Amino acid sequence: MRNISDKHRIVIKLGTSTLAHKTGKLNIRRMTNLVRVISDLHNSGREIIIVSSGAVGLGAGKLGLAEKPKDTRSKQAVAAIGQCELMHIYDDMFAKYSITVAQILLTKTIISNPDHCRNFENTIEKLVSMDVIPIVNENDTIAIDELELEIGENDSLSAMVAELSNADLLLILSDIDGLYDDDPRTNPHAKQIHFVKEITPEIEQAAGGAGTKLGTGGMATKINAAKIAGEAGIDMIIMNGRDPELLYDLFEDKEIGTYFRANK
């Protein structure tokens, strides 16, 4: 039994493939519908925290690039452009439903510092108490990818945010319906796994593969997120973000996506 309808504080991770077209430019219809449905869930009394990808992808799209740049300096510059665009869009879209949003940018250094973690937790609690939706992203503009000091992808970041926020549920929206026993993009006979009680070597093997050209995460990073969330006692769901209306079905306890049960 999922009991998703009972979840109160939810971290929703929105991937680049959900927010943008393959060109990197904003998928206006989908994002409009996402904001509408999330606003409705928020209005129903649920506490929503968003972890949003898309800064690098939107920045690349705004500059007319076919894919995100490879070198660190260019990625940081493109992220600075895209983050501004991303938050402007969120602010404008949520304002139509009289909802205020706030931006929080994190790095691994901040998350690794207990004092900074407490500051983050306090900020989240205050924003949520003020009926604000926090929108979190990694601070790609100052990330040092070459030295591997940063998180590098938002699946794991969303799990860390869920843990620090004392969330009840981590919900990862992607461009795939959930976890399969093989890659459904290459194997038409791949079967979806609807429930994961424990992350076994077989589950990790099924999660092999990369993400899209404009994103950074694949299924492997989502399994890592499920590990982080599960160890913190937080259930996680991976589902397709193509149809935001499915979020209503999810919170009516219908079988949507892949459900990872927490360890405790």
N, C-alpha and C positions, 0 to 999 in steps of 0.2 A: 504493500500500500504506500503510495507516494505522499499523500497528505500535503501536497504543494499549496492547497488553498489555505492552510494554516500558517504559511510562512509570512512573516511580517516585515522584516528588514531584508531587502534583496539587493545584491550587487549585480548589475547587468553589464556584461562586457559586450561592446559593439565592435566587431571587427571591421577592418577596411573593406573587405569584400561585401559586407552588409551595407555599408554607408555609401560606397562609391561604385561607379561603373568600372569596367576594365580599363577605361581611359584614365582613371584616377579622378575624374570629375564627379561631383556629387550626384548620387542617385536621388533626385528630388522627390519623386513619388514615394519611394520606399522610406526615406528619412522622414518625410511628412507624416506618413502613416505610423512609423515607429514613435515619433514624438506624440502623436495623438493618443495611441494606445497606452504608452508609458504614462502620459498625463492622466489618463482615466484610471489606471492602476494606482497612481499617486493619490488621486482624488478619492479613491475608495478607502484610503486610510493606510495603505502600505508605505513604508519608508524606502525610497528608491535612491540608490547610489549608482552612478554610471561610471564605468571605466571605458573610455572611448579611444579607439585607434583612429587613424585617418589623417593625422596631421601631415605626415610625410607624403602620403598618397595624394591628399588634396593640394599640398604645395607643389608636388610634381605635376599634377593635372593643371594647376593654375599657370605653371610655367611652360606647359605644352610638352612635358617630357613623357616618353613612352613608358618608362618604368622608373622606380625610385633610384636615385644615384647610389653608387657603390662606395665612394670614398667618404670618410667621416665628415670632413668640412662641408661637402655639398649636402649630405644628409641633414646636418645641423642647420644649415642655411634654409633648406627646403622646409624643414620642420618648423622653423620660426615663421615662415610665410603661411604654412598650412594651419598652424595652431591658432593664429589670429583669425583666419577664415573660419575654422571649425567652431570656435567659441562664439563668433558673431552669428553664425547660422543657428547654433543651439539657443542662444539668447533670444534671437528673433522668433524662432519657432515656438519655444516654450512660452514666450510672452503672450502669444495668441490665446493660451489657456490660463493666463494669469498666474503662471508659475515662474518663480525666480530660480535661476541657476547660479552656481558658483564654480570657479575653476581652481583646481588644486593640481600642481605639478610636482611629481616625486622623482627621486633618484634612489638607487640602491644604498648610497651613502646615508641618505636621510632615514630610510627604513631600517638600516643597521644600527642607528643611534637610538638608544632607549629614550633619551630626552626628546628627540625629534618625533619619535613614535607617539609619545604621550601628547605632544602638541598636535599631531595629526588626529589622534583619537578625540581630543578635546574639541578640535575644530569641526570634525564630522558630527559629533554629538550636538554641538551648538547649531550648526547649519540645519541638521535634521529637525531639531526642536523648533526652528524658525520656519519650518515647512519649505525649506529650500532643497533643491536637488543638486548635490555636489557632482561635478564632472571631473574625473581624475584621469590624468595621462602621465606617462613618463616624460621627464623634462629632456626630450631628445636634443634640444639645442645645446646642452652642456654635457651630454653623455659621451663617455670615452670608450667607444665600441672597440677600438683597436687593442686596448689593454684588457678588454672583457671585464671591466669594473661595473658595468651597468646591467640592468635586467634584460634589456634588448627586445622583449616582446611583452604584449599586454595580457596574454593568458595567465602567465605566472603572476604578473603584477595584480591582476584582478583577484587572484586567490589571496595574495598578501593583503590587499585592501579589504577583502571580505573578513579575513582573520582579525585585522586591526580594528575593523568597524563592528565586530561582534555580530556579523550578519547571520541570518537564518538559512540563506540560500545564495549560491553563486550560479548565475545563469549566463552561459556563454552563447551568444548568437554568432553563427558562422555561415558559410556558404554550403554546408553539408547537413543532412538531416540528423546526424548523430555519429556514433562509432559503429563501424562495420567490421566484419571478420576479414575483409580485404578491401582494397581501394575500389570504391564503386565507380570511379571515373575511368578505370581501366578494366574492371571485371564486372560485367553486367549481372553476374550471378552472386555478387557479394550480398551478404545478409546483414541487416542492421541488428545491433545488440541493444536492446531496450533497457536492460538493467545490469548494472555492474556492482556486485556485492564487495568484490575485492579486486585490486589491480594486480593481476598476476603477470608473469613473463609473457604469457600468451596474449594478454590484453595489450601489453606494451608493444609486442611484435605487430599486432594488428594496427597499431597507431602509426606505423611508419609512413613517411611521405612528407612533402613540403607544402607550403601554402601558395598563395597566388603571387604574381610578380610585384604587385603593389603592397602586399602584406608581408608580415614577418613570421607568422605562426602557422604551423601545420597541426595535425592531430597529436603529434608527440608532445607539443607544448601544452596542449589541452589536458593530456593525461598527467603531465607534471602539475598542472593547476589542480587537477582532481586530487592528487596526492597531498598537496599543501592544504587544500580545503578540508579533505577528509581527516587529516591528522589534527585539524583544528575543530573537528566536530561539525563541519558544515557540509551539507549535501550540495551536489553540483549537477547541473543539467546542461548538456550540449544540444542545441536545436538549430534548425535553419532559420535565418533571419529574413528569408525571402518574403514571407507572408506574416507581417506583424500581427494580424488578426489571430494567429495561432496562439499568441500569448494568452488570450482569453480562454482558449481550450485548456492550455497548460494549467492555469489557475483554477480550473474546474476539475482538476485531477484526471484529465484525459491523458492517454499515453502519447506524449509528444517527445521526440528526441531520445537521448540516452541519459538515464538517471544513474548517477554515481552516489551510492549511499556512504555517508560518513562513517569513519571508524568507531566513533563513540557518540 
